[in-house]
Amino acid sequence: MEARNIHPDDFPLQQLDLLRVLGYHHLQNGSSIRAAQIFEALQALHPEDASICLSLACSLLRSGQPDQAMLVLESIPGPQKDSALAWLLRGQALTRNGRLAEAARAMRLFIHRRSKEET
């Protein structure tokens, strides 16, 4: 059997949405490693999708991989890189790595961004 490369256009939008929901289901039900696998596959198909990156970072954090989560957070495209959720996840990852001063700064930025996003 010959391996073939998968192109993002090979997946209809409904199938991508189904995979996304499946990833969230695993994340909410304690299967963060499985969720990370799903979101990694989705990110490979759509690296420009910031929401997939944020979901991947969250699942990596929940599966005890804060270093990998930080790498994903640093690769988020566009304005979502500076969103409240991105700063919250950064703060959590930095805390787990014992980088408390940086974590405190990230959490302050989370609070600041969250108040701006609510208005």
Kinemage of the C-alpha trace (Angstrom):
@kinemage 1
@onewidth
@group {chain A} dominant
@subgroup {mainchain}
@vectorlist {calphas} color= white
{ca met a 1} P 0.000 0.000 0.000
{ca glu a 2} L 1.385 3.364 -1.007
{ca ala a 3} L 1.378 6.235 1.476
{ca arg a 4} L -0.216 9.420 0.265
{ca asn a 5} L 0.029 12.973 1.453
{ca ile a 6} L -3.159 14.452 2.795
{ca his a 7} L -4.075 17.886 1.559
{ca pro a 8} L -6.396 20.175 3.564
{ca asp a 9} L -8.817 20.261 0.647
{ca asp a 10} L -9.247 16.488 0.997
{ca phe a 11} L -11.362 17.098 4.098
{ca pro a 12} L -14.761 18.728 3.740
{ca leu a 13} L -15.533 21.397 6.324
{ca gln a 14} L -18.028 19.134 8.083
{ca gln a 15} L -15.375 16.467 8.653
{ca leu a 16} L -12.967 19.043 10.054
{ca asp a 17} L -15.691 20.304 12.385
{ca leu a 18} L -16.406 16.743 13.485
{ca leu a 19} L -12.725 16.182 14.307
{ca arg a 20} L -12.686 19.448 16.233
{ca val a 21} L -15.729 18.391 18.269
{ca leu a 22} L -14.146 14.992 18.887
{ca gly a 23} L -11.011 16.733 20.173
{ca tyr a 24} L -13.080 18.901 22.524
{ca his a 25} L -14.965 15.807 23.705
{ca his a 26} L -11.711 14.062 24.594
{ca leu a 27} L -10.389 17.202 26.280
{ca gln a 28} L -13.525 17.587 28.406
{ca asn a 29} L -13.581 13.915 29.384
{ca gly a 30} L -10.021 13.549 30.614
{ca ser a 31} L -8.417 12.154 27.464
{ca ser a 32} L -6.081 15.085 26.923
{ca ile a 33} L -3.433 12.983 25.165
{ca arg a 34} L -5.984 11.797 22.607
{ca ala a 35} L -7.234 15.378 22.242
{ca ala a 36} L -3.670 16.567 21.605
{ca gln a 37} L -3.267 13.946 18.864
{ca ile a 38} L -6.441 15.127 17.162
{ca phe a 39} L -5.524 18.804 17.415
{ca glu a 40} L -1.989 18.092 16.158
{ca ala a 41} L -3.492 16.471 13.061
{ca leu a 42} L -5.851 19.418 12.583
{ca gln a 43} L -2.981 21.871 13.020
{ca ala a 44} L -0.976 20.027 10.361
{ca leu a 45} L -3.912 20.478 7.988
{ca his a 46} L -4.634 24.099 8.967
{ca pro a 47} L -1.611 25.776 10.601
{ca glu a 48} L -3.201 29.171 9.972
{ca asp a 49} L -6.148 28.403 12.293
{ca ala a 50} L -5.416 30.033 15.648
{ca ser a 51} L -8.314 28.318 17.419
{ca ile a 52} L -6.810 24.916 16.608
{ca cys a 53} L -3.464 26.088 17.998
{ca leu a 54} L -5.111 27.282 21.211
{ca ser a 55} L -6.943 23.968 21.589
{ca leu a 56} L -3.726 22.056 20.977
{ca ala a 57} L -1.874 24.134 23.565
{ca cys a 58} L -4.626 23.521 26.117
{ca ser a 59} L -4.608 19.766 25.511
{ca leu a 60} L -0.805 19.663 25.763
{ca leu a 61} L -0.954 21.530 29.078
{ca arg a 62} L -3.564 19.145 30.433
{ca ser a 63} L -1.456 16.181 29.377
{ca gly a 64} L 1.558 17.511 31.293
{ca gln a 65} L 3.563 18.918 28.381
{ca pro a 66} L 4.018 22.632 29.179
{ca asp a 67} L 7.156 23.017 27.033
{ca gln a 68} L 5.355 21.754 23.944
{ca ala a 69} L 2.368 23.946 24.793
{ca met a 70} L 4.648 27.002 24.887
{ca leu a 71} L 6.034 26.130 21.457
{ca val a 72} L 2.507 25.963 20.066
{ca leu a 73} L 1.541 29.235 21.755
{ca glu a 74} L 4.544 30.965 20.205
{ca ser a 75} L 3.483 29.754 16.757
{ca ile a 76} L -0.092 31.079 16.885
{ca pro a 77} L -0.782 33.129 13.768
{ca gly a 78} L -2.401 36.532 13.681
{ca pro a 79} L -4.008 38.585 16.416
{ca gln a 80} L -5.049 35.528 18.463
{ca lys a 81} L -1.401 35.265 19.554
{ca asp a 82} L -2.138 38.186 21.878
{ca ser a 83} L -5.631 37.056 22.986
{ca ala a 84} L -6.728 36.635 26.578
{ca leu a 85} L -6.891 32.854 26.169
{ca ala a 86} L -3.356 32.708 24.766
{ca trp a 87} L -2.033 34.691 27.759
{ca leu a 88} L -3.950 32.473 30.205
{ca leu a 89} L -2.437 29.340 28.665
{ca arg a 90} L 1.033 30.936 28.663
{ca gly a 91} L 0.644 31.785 32.340
{ca gln a 92} L -0.337 28.205 33.143
{ca ala a 93} L 2.558 26.754 31.132
{ca leu a 94} L 5.065 29.115 32.726
{ca thr a 95} L 3.743 28.283 36.195
{ca arg a 96} L 4.165 24.572 35.548
{ca asn a 97} L 7.742 25.238 34.468
{ca gly a 98} L 8.452 27.162 37.667
{ca arg a 99} L 8.922 30.473 35.855
{ca leu a 100} L 6.737 32.348 38.325
{ca ala a 101} L 7.694 35.950 37.554
{ca glu a 102} L 6.977 35.416 33.850
{ca ala a 103} L 3.782 33.548 34.739
{ca ala a 104} L 2.600 36.473 36.881
{ca arg a 105} L 3.209 38.871 33.986
{ca ala a 106} L 1.308 36.567 31.612
{ca met a 107} L -1.621 36.370 34.016
{ca arg a 108} L -1.723 40.169 34.326
{ca leu a 109} L -1.833 40.384 30.542
{ca phe a 110} L -4.613 37.773 30.536
{ca ile a 111} L -6.687 39.928 32.901
{ca his a 112} L -5.979 43.050 30.854
{ca arg a 113} L -6.852 41.384 27.525
{ca arg a 114} L -9.945 39.718 28.964
{ca ser a 115} L -11.343 43.058 30.111
{ca lys a 116} L -10.714 44.516 26.634
{ca glu a 117} L -12.336 41.530 24.879
{ca glu a 118} L -15.460 41.789 27.036
{ca thr a 119} L -16.168 45.324 25.810
